[in-house]
Amino acid sequence: MSSAVSGVSGAEVTDVFIGSGESVSLSCNDALHQCSSTSWIYTKHTRSPTVELFTGGIKKNNTERSERLSLTSDCSLNIYKTTQHDGGLYTCRQYVNGRHHGPDSDVYLHVLHASSSSSQTEIRANTPVTLSCQLFTYDCDHEFSDDGYQLVWMNQTDVDLQTDSRYQIRSDEICLISLTTTLVNEDDNTELRCVLKHKNDIKTSVTYTVRFTGKTSL
């Protein structure tokens, strides 16, 4: 996991990068005493409505993931075992006597997730497999239009699979990269890693373990 902080129009903006399955804590700056004035608001992407997660420090049980959410003593938002559905904009806001107080804390959570094709029913030797790796975020085109960002598939020894003729790598979108290969016996339990880079800096990564269908261990 990595994070970066910047200031925009008086509000503090933080970018947090994480692989799906990891847990994360999103900071709320300038939170008031005991979180009773704190609200957390979630917006999935630019065209989606906002959802209240906590109001006055009290959790709203209005989403399927409510049970994975909690507040810390400093009003940070804990998300247990993130999924691809958790990516988006999280806003921590303070209210005093019902009125908006002070600047917001905006946290952009970027979740990297890898999976096999939805049409893939069996994974075994001598069959082709396609893996997809996607960065789930608030606004991919706007946030990652910088040419310095890149998604890369790597093997267990951190070799870029773009250089291996066994693998066909395709990336038609900034936040999506796919890998297609025909599996061999030695691929069972092989780990393939999808990495988000910004220039030479690794922001986050997620691992997909190839497991053959129906194979039992002795």
Buried (B, 14 or more C-beta within 10 A) or exposed (E): EBBEEEEEEEBBBBBBBBBBEBEBBBBBBBBBEEBEBBBBBBBBEEEEEEBEBBBEBEBBEEBEBEEBBBBBEEBBBEBEEBBBBBBBBBBBBBBEEEEEEBBBBBBBBBBBBBBBEEEBEEBBEEEEBBBBBBBBBBBBEEBBEEEEBBBBBBBEEEEEBBEEEEBBBEBEBBBBBBBBBEBEEEBBEBEBBBBBBBEEEEBBBBBBEBEBEEEEEE
